């Protein structure tokens, strides 16, 4: 019987960096789900760079309701991987930890759900189990958007009010809210020429007044309470700015200067005025403005019945919020939804990404207990015991 460690190790072996196709790793997930008798739905698309992507959804059992688990199969690049003796896609166990890209974010979590279903194989269901693995979560959540728009099983999950878990790493705490995000690209155009002449136009000079306006905006976002939400830590939108002119030499005037801006929207704050200010500042300086990404914040009242129900499976006595985002930004139709997964977000995207073997075992136990409570026919009419985490 495969364990979470087995599943996670096999998943890590797939180089599923978001810029590449996730078809191979998705076909692996599909194969494992078919082994477990899931009915399969594929939601395929081609990304903006012409790369084939696929979301895999499965359903085990009949009827509606039950439990729905959501994860993603893509990972961030590992160009600065720490270990020379093994690469980022060579799963390696050492000192109680599984190392490899995606071990925490979030192939380890998917592995826990697969292991939990495997452990319960053959036991009768009173409600269905759904499992969804998306593409491109790390690069714009395009897979989740495709699922929300085109998946029949997702429609069934929404209409059946399934208890839904997005398995991002939360140290198995119940998370009832996270920030959203807005990404903007502003471009200044110049003319490349030898800098000793007067024939060139340096795009960077055209960008500077816009940057000054962005500095002023950022200071306002960091200090004005109207742009803050104390339910989050930090309570601000943490606006981030990047600059790149791709200039090959110091004596060439830059033909193009690109400014990227990213800020994390929060519930109960209208970010439209912020976007309008950025757009107006760009246009006032003759620059191109493109809104490249926008994801809504996720928030559920922590006092709802479902959030309180999920706390029975957690060592924490209260649910919390996080500053990062998840596919839940596109799954806003899910009435009963929280973020809950094994591993600590501090290990995600690192140059030595790892997850503790203990985390994999606990994640499997938590997901198994949820399945027993929400999907399985009770044994002898008795409710199964809830898991108690150390």
Long-range contacts (C-beta under 8 A, 24 or more apart in sequence): 1-118, 1-119, 2-114, 2-115, 2-118, 3-115, 3-360, 3-364, 4-108, 4-111, 4-112, 4-114, 4-115, 4-360, 4-361, 4-363, 4-364, 5-93, 5-98, 5-111, 5-357, 5-360, 6-111, 6-115, 7-32, 7-110, 7-111, 7-114, 7-115, 8-91, 8-98, 8-100, 8-103, 8-107, 8-108, 8-110, 8-111, 8-355, 8-360, 9-91, 9-98, 9-100, 10-91, 11-73, 11-102, 11-107, 11-110, 11-111, 12-89, 12-90, 12-91, 12-98, 12-100, 12-101, 12-102, 12-103, 12-107, 13-89, 13-90, 13-91, 14-73, 14-89, 15-89, 16-73, 16-74, 16-75, 16-102, 17-74, 17-75, 17-76, 17-77, 17-78, 17-101, 18-74, 18-75, 18-76, 18-135, 18-136, 18-137, 18-138, 18-139, 19-49, 19-51, 19-77, 19-139, 20-51, 21-51, 21-52, 21-53, 22-53, 22-54, 22-73, 22-74, 22-135, 22-136, 23-52, 23-53, 23-54, 25-73, 26-54, 26-55, 26-56, 26-73, 26-133, 26-135, 27-54, 29-56, 29-73, 29-110, 29-133, 30-56, 30-58, 32-114, 33-58, 33-131, 36-60, 36-114, 36-117, 36-118, 36-121, 37-121, 38-129, 38-131, 41-151, 41-152, 41-153, 43-143, 43-146, 43-147, 43-150, 43-151, 45-142, 45-143, 45-146, 47-135, 47-136, 47-142, 53-135, 53-136, 53-142, 53-143, 54-135, 55-132, 55-133, 55-134, 55-135, 55-143, 55-144, 55-146, 55-147, 55-151, 56-132, 56-133, 57-130, 57-131, 57-132, 57-133, 57-147, 57-151, 57-153, 57-154, 58-130, 58-131, 58-132, 58-153, 59-128, 59-129, 59-130, 59-153, 59-156, 60-117, 60-125, 60-128, 60-129, 60-130, 60-131, 61-125, 61-127, 61-128, 61-129, 61-375, 62-125, 62-128, 63-127, 63-128, 63-160, 64-127, 64-128, 64-156, 64-159, 64-160, 64-161, 64-162, 65-127, 65-128, 65-160, 65-161, 65-162, 65-163, 66-125, 66-127, 66-128, 66-129, 66-130, 66-160, 66-162, 66-163, 66-374, 66-375, 67-127, 67-129, 67-130, 67-162, 67-163, 67-164, 67-165, 67-370, 67-371, 67-374, 67-375, 68-129, 68-130, 68-131, 68-132, 68-157, 68-162, 68-163, 68-164, 68-165, 68-334, 69-113, 69-129, 69-130, 69-131, 69-132, 69-164, 69-165, 69-167, 69-367, 70-132, 70-133, 70-134, 70-164, 70-165, 70-166, 70-167, 70-327, 70-328, 70-331, 71-106, 71-109, 71-110, 71-113, 71-131, 71-132, 71-133, 71-134, 71-166, 71-167, 72-106, 72-133, 72-134, 72-135, 72-136, 72-137, 72-138, 72-143, 72-144, 72-327, 73-107, 73-110, 73-133, 73-134, 73-135, 74-135, 74-136, 74-137, 74-138, 74-139, 74-143, 75-101, 75-102, 75-105, 75-107, 75-138, 76-101, 76-105, 76-138, 76-349, 78-351, 78-353, 80-351, 81-351, 81-352, 82-351, 82-352, 83-352, 88-353, 93-357, 96-356, 96-357, 96-358, 97-354, 97-355, 97-356, 97-357, 98-354, 98-355, 98-356, 98-357, 98-360, 99-352, 99-353, 99-354, 100-353, 100-354, 101-353, 102-353, 103-343, 103-347, 103-353, 103-354, 103-355, 104-169, 104-343, 104-344, 104-345, 104-347, 104-348, 104-353, 104-354, 104-355, 105-168, 105-169, 105-343, 105-345, 105-347, 105-348, 105-349, 105-353, 106-167, 106-168, 106-169, 106-341, 106-343, 106-348, 108-169, 108-342, 108-343, 108-355, 108-359, 108-360, 108-363, 109-167, 109-168, 109-169, 109-341, 109-342, 109-343, 109-363, 110-167, 111-360, 112-167, 112-341, 112-342, 112-360, 112-363, 112-364, 112-366, 112-367, 113-167, 113-367, 115-360, 115-364, 115-367, 116-364, 116-365, 116-367, 116-368, 116-370, 116-371, 117-371, 119-364, 119-368, 120-368, 120-371, 120-372, 120-376, 123-376, 123-377, 124-376, 124-377, 125-375, 125-376, 125-377, 126-375, 126-376, 126-377, 126-378, 127-374, 127-375, 128-162, 128-375, 129-371, 129-375, 130-156, 130-157, 130-162, 134-327, 137-326, 137-327, 140-292, 140-293, 141-295, 141-325, 141-327, 141-329, 141-330, 143-327, 144-327, 144-329, 144-330, 144-331, 145-330, 147-330, 147-331, 148-330, 148-331, 148-333, 154-331, 157-334, 158-333, 158-334, 158-335, 161-335, 161-336, 162-334, 162-336, 163-306, 163-309, 163-336, 163-370, 163-374, 164-331, 164-334, 164-336, 164-337, 164-338, 165-310, 165-337, 165-338, 165-339, 165-340, 165-341, 165-367, 165-370, 166-326, 166-327, 166-328, 166-331, 166-337, 166-338, 166-339, 166-340, 166-341, 167-339, 167-340, 167-341, 167-342, 168-324, 168-326, 168-339, 168-341, 168-345, 169-341, 169-342, 169-343, 169-344, 169-345, 169-347, 169-348, 169-355, 170-322, 170-339, 170-340, 170-341, 170-345, 171-342, 171-343, 171-344, 172-313, 172-314, 172-315, 172-340, 172-341, 172-342, 172-359, 172-362, 172-363, 172-366, 172-389, 173-314, 173-315, 173-316, 173-319, 173-320, 173-340, 174-307, 174-310, 174-311, 174-313, 174-314, 174-316, 174-319, 174-320, 174-338, 174-339, 174-340, 175-319, 175-320, 175-321, 175-322, 175-338, 175-339, 175-340, 176-299, 176-300, 176-301, 176-302, 176-307, 176-319, 176-320, 176-321, 176-338, 176-339, 177-231, 177-232, 177-267, 177-297, 177-298, 177-299, 177-300, 177-321, 177-322, 178-297, 178-298, 178-299, 178-321, 178-322, 178-323, 178-324, 178-325, 178-326, 178-328, 178-329, 178-339, 179-232, 179-237, 179-264, 179-265, 179-266, 179-297, 179-322, 179-323, 179-324, 179-325, 180-264, 180-265, 180-266, 180-294, 180-295, 180-296, 180-297, 180-298, 180-325, 180-329, 181-262, 181-263, 181-264, 181-265, 181-293, 181-294, 181-295, 181-325, 181-329, 182-262, 182-263, 182-264, 182-265, 182-271, 182-274, 182-275, 182-291, 182-293, 182-294, 182-295, 183-260, 183-261, 183-262, 183-291, 183-292, 183-293, 183-294, 184-260, 184-261, 184-262, 184-275, 184-278, 184-289, 184-290, 184-291, 184-292, 185-258, 185-259, 185-260, 185-261, 185-289, 185-290, 185-292, 186-210, 186-258, 186-259, 186-260, 186-261, 186-278, 186-282, 186-287, 186-288, 186-289, 186-290, 187-256, 187-257, 187-258, 187-259, 187-287, 187-288, 187-290, 188-256, 188-257, 188-258, 188-259, 188-285, 188-286, 188-287, 188-288, 189-255, 189-256, 189-288, 190-253, 190-254, 190-255, 190-256, 190-257, 191-253, 191-255, 192-252, 192-253, 192-254, 192-255, 193-252, 193-253, 194-251, 194-252, 194-253, 195-250, 195-251, 195-252, 195-253, 196-251, 200-252, 200-253, 201-253, 202-253, 202-254, 203-245, 203-253, 203-254, 203-255, 203-256, 203-257, 204-245, 204-254, 204-257, 206-257, 206-285, 206-286, 206-287, 207-243, 207-257, 207-259, 207-285, 207-287, 209-285, 210-259, 210-281, 210-282, 210-285, 210-287, 211-241, 211-243, 211-259, 213-277, 213-281, 214-239, 214-241, 214-259, 214-261, 214-278, 214-281, 217-274, 217-277, 217-278, 217-281, 221-263, 221-274, 226-269, 227-269, 227-274, 228-266, 229-266, 229-267, 229-268, 229-269, 231-266, 231-267, 231-321, 232-266, 232-321, 232-322, 232-323, 233-321, 233-323, 234-323, 237-263, 237-264, 237-265, 237-266, 237-271, 237-274, 238-263, 238-264, 238-323, 239-263, 264-323, 264-325, 265-295, 265-296, 265-297, 266-297, 267-297, 267-299, 295-325, 295-329, 295-330, 296-329, 296-332, 297-329, 298-325, 298-326, 298-328, 298-329, 298-332, 298-337, 298-339, 300-337, 300-338, 306-335, 306-336, 306-337, 306-338, 307-338, 310-338, 310-340, 312-386, 313-340, 313-366, 313-369, 313-370, 313-386, 313-387, 314-340, 314-366, 314-389, 315-388, 315-389, 315-390, 340-366, 342-366, 362-389, 362-390
